[in-house]
Amino acid sequence: MGSTRGGFFDADPGWISIGGTDHLVYVTLLLGVAVLLVGGRGWVRRHAAAVRRVVAVIVIIQQTTLYATYAVQGAGVDEALPLHSCRIAILLGLVWLLTRWRPALDVAFFLGLYAYASFSYPQQIQPVDNVLGWSFWINHAVTLLLPIFAWLTEGWRPTVPALWRAFGWFLVYYAVALLANALTGGNYFYLRDRPIAAAWPDWAYLPGAALLTLALFWIGYAVAHLIDARTGAWRAAEPS
């Protein structure tokens, strides 16, 4: 369905079109903030503590607005639970912002790799002039940019041990999403209304999605490793 214009708090504004104006606005804003973050890394490093506090406040406002909107609009548990991968990733990112607990950021990075798919091939995303559209953008932009911020300010890097820990936690999340979908009729992790391979039977699709996730984690790690190697900053030994 193409986007319609019905007000900032419209409960049914329609979905954006892939490659449409709203989609391009979201991607352009993401790239613009990424360029500012990397290009202004000296300033960001000098003001890292203040940046963390500001981003934490933004995330708290975004999360509060998201679930308050769901409550006001009468969304059911099939839609409003924090059980999509990027919703979990942003909450873990918030934990890191508030506590600097590295394992939270490790899992947020790997699980948040799906945010690249959300920006590249958006499914059921509200337009830019809707509250849930802006919530989507903040959630996914912070999810993608927070590891870069940690990379620039604290020398954070994804590691192989962190990858396997993240995949272990993913499997726990995967089981919870399957159970939630069965109990609520929801579409968490897009396991019911599938963006790809929709005709596959469950016995093939469900393990396939888990294996695809593991492959995505390795791709994300490999790309980060390549970028770090090209910049001459990759550490010889990874922490356990």
VEXTIRO-526922 format. One record per residue (C-alpha): y, z, x; residue number from 0. Coordinates in steps of 0.1 Angstrom, whole numbers, plus 5000, padded with zeros to 4 digits. Layout:
[[Y,Z,X],NUM] ...
This chain:
[[5000,5000,5000],0] [[5035,4992,5014],1] [[5061,5018,5016],2] [[5085,5025,4987],3] [[5117,5045,4987],4] [[5117,5074,4964],5] [[5136,5102,4982],6] [[5130,5126,5011],7] [[5107,5149,4991],8] [[5090,5123,4970],9] [[5053,5133,4966],10] [[5042,5097,4964],11] [[5064,5074,4986],12] [[5036,5050,4995],13] [[5022,5042,5029],14] [[5038,5025,5058],15] [[5025,4990,5068],16] [[5010,4984,5102],17] [[5036,4965,5122],18] [[5062,4972,5095],19] [[5097,4987,5100],20] [[5086,5023,5096],21] [[5058,5018,5121],22] [[5081,5003,5146],23] [[5106,5031,5142],24] [[5080,5057,5148],25] [[5067,5039,5180],26] [[5102,5032,5193],27] [[5112,5069,5189],28] [[5081,5080,5207],29] [[5087,5057,5236],30] [[5124,5066,5237],31] [[5116,5104,5240],32] [[5089,5096,5266],33] [[5114,5077,5287],34] [[5139,5105,5285],35] [[5112,5131,5294],36] [[5100,5112,5325],37] [[5134,5098,5335],38] [[5150,5132,5332],39] [[5122,5151,5348],40] [[5145,5168,5373],41] [[5166,5183,5345],42] [[5134,5191,5325],43] [[5119,5210,5354],44] [[5151,5231,5359],45] [[5152,5240,5322],46] [[5115,5241,5315],47] [[5115,5276,5299],48] [[5143,5266,5275],49] [[5126,5233,5266],50] [[5094,5252,5258],51] [[5112,5275,5235],52] [[5130,5247,5217],53] [[5099,5227,5212],54] [[5080,5258,5200],55] [[5107,5263,5174],56] [[5105,5227,5163],57] [[5067,5229,5160],58] [[5070,5261,5139],59] [[5095,5245,5116],60] [[5074,5214,5113],61] [[5042,5233,5105],62] [[5060,5256,5080],63] [[5076,5225,5063],64] [[5043,5206,5062],65] [[5023,5233,5044],66] [[5052,5244,5022],67] [[5056,5208,5011],68] [[5019,5206,5003],69] [[5021,5239,4983],70] [[5052,5227,4964],71] [[5036,5193,4957],72] [[5003,5209,4946],73] [[4981,5193,4972],74] [[4945,5205,4971],75] [[4923,5219,4998],76] [[4909,5184,5002],77] [[4942,5174,5018],78] [[4961,5204,5029],79] [[4938,5222,5053],80] [[4946,5221,5091],81] [[4914,5202,5098],82] [[4926,5168,5110],83] [[4922,5165,5148],84] [[4960,5162,5154],85] [[4968,5192,5132],86] [[4945,5213,5154],87] [[4959,5197,5186],88] [[4995,5207,5177],89] [[4984,5243,5169],90] [[4968,5245,5202],91] [[4999,5230,5218],92] [[5019,5257,5201],93] [[4996,5284,5215],94] [[5002,5270,5250],95] [[5040,5269,5244],96] [[5040,5305,5234],97] [[5014,5319,5259],98] [[5010,5293,5287],99] [[4972,5296,5282],100] [[4958,5266,5300],101] [[4926,5262,5280],102] [[4946,5256,5248],103] [[4965,5228,5264],104] [[4933,5213,5279],105] [[4917,5210,5244],106] [[4950,5199,5229],107] [[4952,5170,5254],108] [[4917,5157,5248],109] [[4916,5162,5210],110] [[4952,5148,5208],111] [[4941,5115,5223],112] [[4935,5104,5187],113] [[4972,5105,5182],114] [[4974,5072,5201],115] [[4953,5057,5175],116] [[4976,5072,5148],117] [[5006,5055,5163],118] [[4988,5022,5170],119] [[4969,5019,5137],120] [[4985,5042,5112],121] [[4965,5050,5081],122] [[4980,5066,5050],123] [[5012,5076,5067],124] [[5045,5082,5048],125] [[5077,5063,5056],126] [[5105,5075,5079],127] [[5127,5087,5050],128] [[5100,5111,5037],129] [[5095,5147,5047],130] [[5058,5141,5054],131] [[5067,5110,5075],132] [[5089,5130,5098],133] [[5063,5158,5099],134] [[5037,5132,5110],135] [[5060,5119,5138],136] [[5069,5154,5151],137] [[5033,5165,5150],138] [[5019,5134,5168],139] [[5048,5129,5193],140] [[5046,5165,5205],141] [[5009,5163,5207],142] [[5012,5133,5231],143] [[5042,5144,5251],144] [[5034,5180,5256],145] [[5007,5173,5283],146] [[5032,5151,5301],147] [[5058,5179,5300],148] [[5031,5203,5314],149] [[5022,5177,5341],150] [[5059,5174,5352],151] [[5068,5211,5351],152] [[5036,5229,5360],153] [[5014,5205,5378],154] [[4989,5205,5349],155] [[4961,5179,5351],156] [[4930,5172,5329],157] [[4898,5181,5347],158] [[4861,5173,5342],159] [[4852,5209,5334],160] [[4880,5210,5308],161] [[4867,5178,5294],162] [[4833,5192,5287],163] [[4847,5224,5273],164] [[4869,5203,5250],165] [[4840,5183,5238],166] [[4820,5215,5231],167] [[4849,5227,5209],168] [[4851,5193,5193],169] [[4815,5195,5182],170] [[4823,5228,5166],171] [[4853,5213,5149],172] [[4832,5183,5139],173] [[4807,5205,5121],174] [[4835,5223,5103],175] [[4851,5190,5092],176] [[4818,5178,5078],177] [[4812,5210,5059],178] [[4848,5210,5046],179] [[4845,5174,5034],180] [[4812,5182,5016],181] [[4828,5213,4999],182] [[4862,5198,4991],183] [[4857,5161,4989],184] [[4883,5158,5017],185] [[4885,5132,5044],186] [[4890,5153,5074],187] [[4885,5134,5107],188] [[4884,5104,5085],189] [[4847,5108,5079],190] [[4847,5097,5043],191] [[4874,5070,5041],192] [[4867,5054,5074],193] [[4892,5032,5092],194] [[4865,5013,5111],195] [[4827,5007,5106],196] [[4831,5017,5069],197] [[4798,5001,5060],198] [[4777,5020,5085],199] [[4753,5045,5070],200] [[4759,5082,5078],201] [[4729,5084,5102],202] [[4746,5058,5124],203] [[4783,5065,5118],204] [[4783,5103,5123],205] [[4766,5104,5158],206] [[4785,5073,5167],207] [[4819,5090,5159],208] [[4809,5119,5182],209] [[4799,5096,5210],210] [[4831,5076,5206],211] [[4850,5108,5209],212] [[4833,5116,5241],213] [[4840,5081,5254],214] [[4877,5086,5244],215] [[4878,5119,5263],216] [[4865,5101,5295],217] [[4889,5072,5291],218] [[4918,5097,5287],219] [[4907,5116,5318],220] [[4902,5083,5338],221] [[4937,5070,5329],222] [[4953,5103,5338],223] [[4933,5103,5371],224] [[4945,5067,5378],225] [[4981,5076,5371],226] [[4980,5106,5393],227] [[4963,5087,5421],228] [[4989,5060,5419],229] [[5017,5086,5422],230] [[4999,5103,5451],231] [[4997,5136,5433],232] [[4960,5140,5425],233] [[4945,5172,5439],234] [[4915,5169,5462],235] [[4897,5197,5444],236] [[4897,5204,5407],237] [[4897,5240,5393],238] [[4867,5250,5374],239] 
